[in-house]
Amino acid sequence: MNNRIDRQVLGVVVGVLALLIAFVFNIPAISYAVTLVLVVLAFLQPKTGIYLLFVYFPARALLTEVAPSLKLLGDLLIIAAFLRIVWDQRNNWKSIFQFEKFEWAFIAFVALGAIASLLNDVSIGAIVFQIRAFVITFLLIYIVKRLRITKDDIRLFLWITFAMAMVIVLQAFIEKLSMRSAWMPEKWINRQLSPGNASRIYGVLNNPNVLSVYLTIAAILTIYLKRMMKPANWANIVFYISLILLSGIWIMTYSRGTWIAVAIGLSLYVLYTRKWKFAVKVALVLALSFGAVVLPTTYAAQWIKQNTEIGNFERTGEVEEGPVVGAVEADRLRETISASTLEKSLTTGRLYVVVKGFEVYKDYPIIGSGFGTFGDSATKSYLSPIYADYGILTNIYADNQYIEIIAQNGTVGVILFAIFLLGMLWFFWKKRHVTPVAIPLVVSLIAIFWCGLVYNIWEDKTFTLYYYTLTGAFIAFVRAKEQSNDSPHN
């Protein structure tokens, strides 16, 4: 590695140690000091600040549960890096406002949502909250595509992701075998889960669906790391073992939406590239993870529960919100199509949300009811001004990005968001002959389109952190390659 990368590695190590100090001591003054130091570091070295995001955001739920004063660190790191990029372009103001077409569509979508909110008496706090939910990680496209991305940068990014994923996998095993009684904050330990969700691994991210999406990304990037490193035989074995362990935890999240998304993306990738051996390797890893990880861990957890006092206590914390969906491990897929699950979905679950969403859309068909009014992140923290009109519970969450946008942003918003999504897809597809990375991004985005039906996926900070960073890096790489090809010296 060169001196620049060495400095970035040192910055990441210092940043991680600082986060650990704030986490262990849980003293607000220390957390604020750590935040200040890391934000200054992100302004001075934007790449280092971005690397730290791949440690912070996957661990954010845990970090902020123990040390709430770290809550704004991720946002401030991004803002600091953004301000540095803007500052560096101060002598070329035109470059500051250079965006891809799909970026302009997204900016217009956010502006429309804010205007609709103001027209429908949504509080300023709720509007800012939701704009932040959509925009803060979106800034990473702006930042990263203006950085000079090297192979060393990519390698360091992959290693950070791999290391963080292995830490999260280790904690997940402890969670499963301790029946959620160890290596977790007291509030999480004491939480009362529904029978179906009690069998799922929540992990450091404190949500099985979010954990599943994160592990999917980590697995894909681990494969790329392995290819980039071209490791010796013994290292190859280490990578495969890591993938098997990671896949085992991925299965034990029992996240059906993510399973379907992966099946869609993998099928499209194999059909386009005709890399049948890759499909066989993935199937083999999943089979090994099920036989060597999932079954032994599940049986071990059952034995521990029946024969020891570990995790055997009455939990008196908060009761899990929302409908009980799913059952124990073997029944979870069957429950997906059962009559009882359908009935619950119609009365309090996803179908109920869709029905209510269209009711809102009928009343606000042009530009919608605005941010902070229906099923978005803001409505979890602020009271929606329209819920009482539709008999909706105050804490309803859409778990469906599309119905949220249909209700909140109306026909115009749907068109703008469609231009954003399809614009990205077309951009990747056009560049498929420039770099082989384009096709994985195309099939991944199509799989993500599915995720939008079952998650508010574009508000998930961990997912958008990775997706927008990779999009920015892709744009930077393609531009550099095209400029190189256009050079008169070539």
C-alpha positions in Angstrom: 0.0 0.0 0.0 1.1 3.6 -0.6 1.4 6.2 2.0 -2.0 7.7 1.2 -3.7 4.3 1.8 -1.6 3.8 5.0 -2.9 7.1 6.3 -6.5 6.1 5.6 -6.0 2.7 7.3 -4.6 4.5 10.3 -7.5 6.9 10.2 -10.0 4.0 10.2 -8.2 2.2 13.0 -8.2 5.4 15.1 -11.9 6.0 14.3 -12.9 2.5 15.3 -10.9 2.7 18.6 -12.6 6.1 19.3 -16.0 4.5 18.7 -15.2 1.7 21.0 -14.1 4.1 23.7 -17.4 6.1 23.4 -19.3 2.8 23.4 -17.6 1.3 26.5 -17.6 4.4 28.7 -21.0 5.8 27.6 -20.2 9.3 28.8 -21.9 12.0 26.7 -18.8 14.3 26.8 -16.7 11.5 25.4 -19.2 10.7 22.7 -19.4 14.4 21.6 -15.6 14.6 21.6 -15.4 11.5 19.5 -18.0 12.8 17.1 -16.2 16.2 16.7 -12.8 14.5 16.1 -14.2 12.1 13.5 -16.2 14.8 11.7 -13.0 16.9 11.4 -11.2 13.9 10.1 -14.0 13.3 7.5 -13.6 16.9 6.3 -9.8 16.6 6.1 -9.9 13.1 4.6 -13.3 12.4 3.0 -12.4 8.9 2.0 -11.5 8.0 5.6 -14.8 9.5 6.7 -16.7 7.3 4.2 -14.8 4.2 5.3 -15.9 4.8 8.9 -19.5 4.8 7.7 -19.2 1.1 6.9 -18.3 0.5 10.5 -20.8 2.9 12.0 -24.1 2.3 10.1 -24.1 -1.5 10.5 -23.5 -1.1 14.2 -25.6 2.1 14.6 -28.5 0.4 16.3 -26.2 -1.1 18.9 -24.0 2.0 19.3 -26.9 4.4 19.8 -28.7 2.1 22.1 -25.8 2.1 24.5 -24.4 5.6 23.7 -27.3 7.8 22.4 -24.9 10.7 22.0 -23.5 9.0 18.9 -26.8 9.2 17.1 -25.9 11.9 14.6 -22.3 10.8 13.9 -23.2 9.1 10.6 -25.1 12.1 9.3 -22.3 14.5 10.3 -19.6 12.4 8.7 -21.5 12.5 5.4 -22.2 16.2 5.7 -18.5 16.9 6.5 -17.3 14.9 3.4 -20.0 16.6 1.3 -18.8 20.1 2.4 -15.2 19.2 1.6 -16.2 18.1 -1.9 -18.1 21.4 -2.4 -15.2 23.4 -1.0 -12.8 21.7 -3.4 -15.0 22.7 -6.3 -15.3 26.3 -5.2 -13.4 27.6 -8.3 -15.6 25.7 -10.7 -19.2 26.4 -9.6 -20.7 24.7 -12.6 -19.3 21.3 -11.5 -21.1 21.7 -8.2 -24.5 21.4 -9.9 -23.6 18.6 -12.3 -25.9 15.6 -11.8 -27.0 12.6 -13.7 -30.6 12.7 -15.0 -31.8 10.1 -12.4 -30.2 12.3 -9.7 -32.3 15.3 -10.9 -35.4 13.2 -10.8 -34.7 12.2 -7.2 -34.0 15.8 -6.2 -37.4 16.8 -7.8 -39.1 14.0 -6.0 -37.8 15.2 -2.6 -38.8 18.8 -3.3 -42.3 17.7 -4.4 -42.7 15.7 -1.1 -41.7 18.7 1.0 -44.1 21.1 -0.9 -47.0 18.6 -0.5 -46.2 18.3 3.2 -46.3 22.1 3.7 -49.7 22.2 2.0 -51.1 19.6 4.3 -49.9 21.1 7.6 -47.1 18.6 8.4 -44.8 19.9 11.1 -41.4 21.2 10.0 -39.7 18.7 12.2 -41.4 15.8 10.4 -40.6 17.2 7.0 -36.9 17.6 7.9 -36.9 14.1 9.4 -38.2 12.5 6.2 -36.0 14.6 3.9 -33.0 13.4 6.0 -34.2 9.8 5.7 -34.2 10.0 1.9 -31.3 12.4 1.3 -28.5 11.8 3.8 -27.0 8.7 2.2 -28.0 9.9 -1.3 -25.3 12.5 -0.9 -22.8 9.7 -1.1 -23.4 9.5 -4.9 -22.4 13.1 -5.1 -19.3 12.7 -2.9 -17.9 9.4 -4.2 -18.3 10.1 -7.9 -16.1 13.2 -7.4 -13.4 11.3 -5.7 -10.5 9.5 -7.4 -11.3 5.9 -6.7 -8.3 3.5 -6.9 -8.0 -0.3 -6.6 -6.4 0.2 -3.2 -9.5 2.2 -2.1 -11.8 -0.6 -3.3 -9.6 -3.2 -1.6 -9.8 -1.4 1.7 -13.5 -0.9 1.4 -14.0 -4.7 0.8 -11.8 -5.6 3.8 -13.7 -3.3 6.1 -17.0 -4.8 5.0 -15.6 -8.4 5.4 -14.2 -7.7 8.9 -17.4 -5.9 10.0 -19.6 -8.8 8.7 -17.6 -11.4 10.6 -18.0 -9.4 13.8 -21.7 -9.2 13.2 -21.9 -13.0 12.4 -20.1 -13.8 15.7 -22.5 -11.7 17.7 -25.4 -13.4 15.8 -24.3 -16.9 16.9 -24.0 -15.7 20.5 -27.5 -14.2 20.3 -28.9 -17.5 19.0 -27.2 -19.8 21.4 -27.9 -17.5 24.4 -31.6 -17.1 23.6 -31.0 -13.4 23.2 -29.5 -13.0 26.7 -25.9 -12.2 25.9 -23.8 -9.6 24.0 -26.9 -7.4 23.7 -28.1 -4.2 25.5 -30.5 -4.9 28.4 -33.4 -3.3 26.5 -33.0 -5.8 23.6 -32.6 -8.7 26.0 -35.8 -7.8 27.8 -37.8 -7.2 24.6 -40.9 -9.5 24.2 -40.9 -10.9 20.7 -43.8 -12.8 19.0 -43.3 -16.6 18.8 -42.5 -16.4 15.1 -39.9 -13.6 15.4 -38.3 -15.0 18.6 -36.7 -17.7 16.4 -35.1 -15.2 14.1 -31.8 -13.5 14.5 -31.9 -9.8 14.9 -28.2 -9.2 15.3 -26.3 -6.0 15.8 -28.7 -4.3 13.4 -31.7 -5.1 15.7 -33.9 -6.2 12.7 -33.8 -9.5 10.9 -34.8 -8.1 7.6 -32.2 -5.3 7.7 -29.6 -7.9 8.9 -30.5 -10.1 6.0 -30.1 -7.4 3.4 -26.7 -6.4 5.0 -25.5 -10.0 4.9 -26.5 -10.3 1.3 -24.4 -7.3 0.4 -21.5 -8.5 2.6 -21.6 -11.9 0.9 -21.5 -10.4 -2.6 -18.6 -8.1 -1.7 -16.7 -11.0 0.0 -16.8 -12.9 -3.3 -15.4 -9.8 -5.0 -12.7 -9.5 -2.3 -11.8 -13.1 -2.9 -11.5 -12.6 -6.6 -9.4 -9.4 -6.2 -7.0 -11.0 -3.7 -6.5 -14.2 -5.7 -5.7 -15.9 -2.5 -3.6 -19.1 -1.9 -5.4 -22.4 -1.2 -5.4 -22.0 2.6 -6.9 -18.4 2.3 -9.5 -19.7 -0.2 -10.6 -22.1 2.4 -10.9 -19.3 5.0 -13.1 -17.3 2.6 -15.3 -20.2 1.9 -15.7 -21.0 5.6 -16.6 -17.3 6.2 -19.2 -17.4 3.4 -20.7 -20.6 4.8 -20.9 -19.0 8.3 -22.4 -15.8 6.9 -24.9 -17.7 4.8 -26.0 -19.7 7.9 -26.8 -16.5 9.8 -28.5 -15.2 6.6 -30.8 -18.2 6.5 -31.6 -17.9 10.3 -32.9 -14.4 9.8 -35.8 -16.1 8.0 -36.3 -13.0 5.9 -38.5 -14.2 3.1 -38.5 -11.0 1.2 -34.7 -11.0 1.0 -34.7 -14.7 0.0 -36.9 -13.9 -3.0 -34.9 -10.9 -3.9 -31.7 -13.0 -3.9 -33.3 -15.7 -6.0 -34.4 -13.0 -8.6 -31.0 -11.4 -8.8 -29.1 -14.6 -8.9 -31.4 -16.1 -11.6 -31.1 -13.0 -13.8 -27.3 -12.9 -13.4 -26.8 -16.5 -14.3 -29.2 -16.3 -17.2 -27.4 -13.3 -18.7 -23.8 -14.3 -18.0 -24.4 -18.1 -18.4 -22.0 -18.7 -15.5 -23.7 -21.9 -14.5 -20.8 -22.9 -12.3 -21.3 -19.8 -10.2 -24.9 -20.9 -9.5 -23.7 -24.3 -8.5 -21.2 -22.8 -6.1 -23.8 -20.6 -4.5 -26.1 -23.6 -4.1 -23.3 -25.6 -2.6 -22.5 -22.9 -0.1 -26.1 -22.6 0.9 -26.5 -26.3 1.3 -23.3 -26.5 3.4 -24.4 -23.6 5.5 -27.8 -25.2 6.1 -26.3 -28.6 7.0 -23.2 -27.4 8.9 -24.4 -24.2 10.5 -28.2 -23.8 10.6 -29.2 -27.3 11.8 -26.4 -27.7 14.4 -27.0 -24.2 15.7 -30.7 -24.6 15.9 -30.5 -28.0 17.7 -27.8 -26.6 20.0 -30.0 -23.6 20.9 -32.9 -26.0 21.6 -30.8 -28.2 23.8 -29.4 -25.2 25.7 -33.0 -23.9 26.2 -34.2 -27.3 27.5 -31.3 -28.3 29.7 -29.9 -25.0 31.1 -31.2 -21.8 32.6 -29.6 -19.7 29.9 -32.1 -17.2 28.6 -34.8 -18.8 30.8 -36.3 -15.7 32.5 -39.4 -13.6 32.2 -39.0 -10.7 29.8 -40.9 -7.6 30.9 -39.7 -5.1 28.3 -41.6 -3.6 25.4 -43.9 -5.9 23.5 -43.2 -6.2 19.8 -45.4 -3.9 17.8 -47.4 -5.0 14.8 -49.1 -8.2 13.8 -47.6 -11.6 14.5 -46.5 -12.9 11.1 -44.7 -16.3 10.7 -44.1 -19.2 13.0 -41.2 -21.3 14.2 -38.4 -22.0 11.7 -39.9 -25.0 9.8 -43.3 -23.3 9.4 -42.4 -19.8 8.3 -42.6 -20.3 4.6 -45.9 -22.3 4.9 -47.4 -19.4 7.0 -46.7 -17.1 4.1 -49.7 -18.4 2.1 -51.9 -19.5 5.0 -55.5 -18.2 5.4 -54.8 -16.8 8.9 -51.8 -14.9 7.7 -53.9 -13.4 4.8 -56.6 -12.4 7.3 -54.0 -10.7 9.5 -52.5 -8.9 6.5 -55.9 -7.6 5.5 -56.8 -6.3 9.0 -53.5 -5.0 10.3 -50.7 -6.1 8.0 -49.2 -5.3 4.6 -52.5 -5.6 2.6 -54.2 -3.3 5.1 -51.5 -0.7 4.5 -51.9 -1.0 0.7 -55.7 -0.5 1.0 -55.3 2.5 3.2 -52.6 3.9 1.0 -54.9 3.9 -2.0 -57.6 5.5 0.1 -55.2 8.4 0.7 -54.1 8.5 -2.9 -57.8 8.9 -4.0 -58.0 12.1 -1.9 -54.5 13.4 -2.9 -54.0 12.1 -6.5 -51.8 14.8 -8.0 -48.8 15.4 -5.6 -49.9 13.3 -2.7 -50.4 14.0 1.0 -46.7 14.8 1.5 -43.8 13.5 3.6 -44.6 12.6 7.2 -48.2 11.6 6.5 -48.3 7.9 5.6 -46.1 4.9 6.5 -42.7 6.6 6.3 -39.8 7.0 8.8 -41.2 10.3 10.0 -44.6 8.9 11.0 -42.8 6.6 13.4 -41.6 9.7 15.3 -44.2 12.3 14.5 -48.0 12.2 14.5 -49.4 12.2 11.0 -52.0 14.9 10.5 -54.2 12.6 8.3 -54.2 9.3 10.2 -57.3 10.2 12.2 -59.2 10.8 9.0 -58.6 7.3 7.8 -58.8 5.4 11.2 -55.1 4.5 11.0 -53.0 3.6 14.0 -50.5 6.4 14.8 -47.4 4.2 14.4 -48.2 2.4 11.2 -45.2 1.7 9.0 -45.7 0.9 5.3 -43.1 -1.9 4.8 -43.8 -1.1 1.2 -41.9 1.7 -0.5 -44.3 2.0 -3.4 -47.6 2.4 -1.6 -45.9 4.9 0.6 -44.8 6.9 -2.4 -48.2 6.5 -4.1 -50.0 7.9 -1.0 -47.5 10.6 0.0 -46.3 11.8 -3.4 -49.2 11.2 -5.8 -49.0 10.6 -9.5 -46.3 13.2 -10.1 -44.2 11.7 -7.3 -44.6 8.2 -8.7 -43.4 9.4 -12.1 -40.4 11.1 -10.6 -39.4 8.2 -8.5 -39.9 5.8 -11.5 -37.5 8.0 -13.5 -35.0 7.8 -10.6 -35.2 4.0 -10.4 -35.4 3.3 -14.1 -32.8 6.0 -14.9 -30.3 4.2 -12.7 -31.1 0.9 -14.3 -30.7 2.3 -17.8 -27.4 4.0 -16.8 -25.9 0.7 -15.6 -27.2 -1.2 -18.6 -25.7 1.3 -21.1 -22.3 0.9 -19.5 -22.3 -2.9 -19.5 -19.7 -3.0 -22.3 -17.5 -0.5 -20.4 -17.1 -2.6 -17.2 -18.3 -6.1 -16.2 -19.5 -4.6 -12.9 -22.5 -3.1 -14.7 -24.4 -6.4 -14.9 -24.2 -7.2 -11.2 -25.5 -3.7 -10.5 -28.3 -4.2 -13.1 -29.6 -7.5 -11.6 -29.1 -6.2 -8.0 -31.3 -3.2 -8.8 -34.0 -5.3 -10.3 -33.9 -7.5 -7.1 -34.1 -4.3 -5.1 -37.3 -3.3 -7.0 -38.8 -6.4 -5.5 -37.6 -5.5 -2.0 -39.5 -2.2 -2.3 -42.7 -4.3 -2.2 -41.9 -5.6 1.3 -39.6 -3.0 2.8 -39.1 0.8 2.9 -35.8 -0.1 1.3 -34.8 3.3 0.1 -35.0 4.6 3.7 -32.8 1.9 5.1 -29.5 3.6 5.9 -27.3 0.4 5.8 -28.6 -0.6 2.4 -28.5 2.9 0.8 -25.0 3.5 2.3 -23.7 0.6 0.2 -25.9 1.1 -2.8 -25.2 4.8 -3.2 -21.5 4.5 -2.5 -21.2 1.7 -5.1 -23.2 3.8 -7.6 -20.9 6.8 -7.1 -17.9 4.6 -7.5 -19.3 3.1 -10.6 -19.9 6.6 -12.1 -16.4 7.7 -11.2 -14.9 4.6 -12.8 -16.9 4.8 -16.0 -16.1 8.5 -16.4 -12.4 7.9 -15.9 -12.3 5.1 -18.3 -14.3 7.0 -21.0 -12.1 10.0 -20.6 -9.0 7.8 -20.9 -10.4 6.3 -24.1 -11.1 9.7 -25.5 -7.6 10.9 -24.8 -5.6 11.8 -27.9 -2.6 9.8 -26.5 -4.6 6.5 -26.8 
